[in-house]
Structure formats: C-alpha cells, structure tokens
C-alpha cells in the first residue's frame, strides 16, 4: 500500500495524486514493478523503515506492507 507522508500524518495517494499531471489516468501514482515511476528514491528500505520516494510534486511517498 502506498501512502503520502507529511510531518504528522499519512494520506491516501488518491487525495493528492488526482491533481498531479504525472499520475495515472485513474489518479493514482505510477507504481510499476516495485518502483514509483513518477518520483525518485530518497531513502532505501531498512529493517524498520520502508522504501521512500520523493514525487514530482514534492511529497514523500512510502510503500507500507498491507
């Protein structure tokens, strides 16, 4: 499950990405083969932290286990 991270909360991508020109036609982040295609990696996954990305709109995106 992908989430948008802010300083004090987690936000569902559909509330942010639907306004992004880089999002898919369904308003979701472009996630393919385990990587965010509309952003860049900023922190690698560690034992207690998920992989994090910076999207083109400047938000921090993380993949959390379901």
Buried (B, 14 or more C-beta within 10 A) or exposed (E): EBBBBEEEEEBEBBEBBEEBEEBBEEBBBBBEEEEBEBBEEEEEEEEEEBBBBBBBBEBBBBBEEE
